[in-house]
Amino acid sequence: MPVVVTGHEGWQDSLRELTRGRGVPAITDAHGGEFVSEILPFLADADTLVVWGGT
């Protein structure tokens, strides 16, 4: 299963390439807060976002 790390430059392009424009079934995020708005558009409808840590 491919993993895209958002700490790397160009992660959005890597994710678009891997998914070919389709949403991903699950995203995990240890950041929370405003960062969620950056990754949420990549999540497929009615699938899973797991957030832990501070906001």
Residue pairs with C-beta under 8 A, 6 or more apart in sequence:
2 18
4 11
4 14
4 15
4 18
5 11
6 35
6 38
6 39
8 14
12 38
15 24
15 42
19 42
22 44
23 42
23 43
23 44
23 45
23 47
24 42
24 43
24 44
24 47
25 44
25 47
25 48
26 43
26 47
26 48
26 49
26 50
27 39
27 40
27 42
27 43
27 48
27 49
27 50
28 50
28 51
28 52
29 35
29 36
29 39
29 49
29 50
29 51
29 52
30 51
30 52
30 53
31 51
31 53
32 51
32 52
32 53
32 54
32 55
33 54
33 55
36 49
36 51
39 49
40 49
43 49
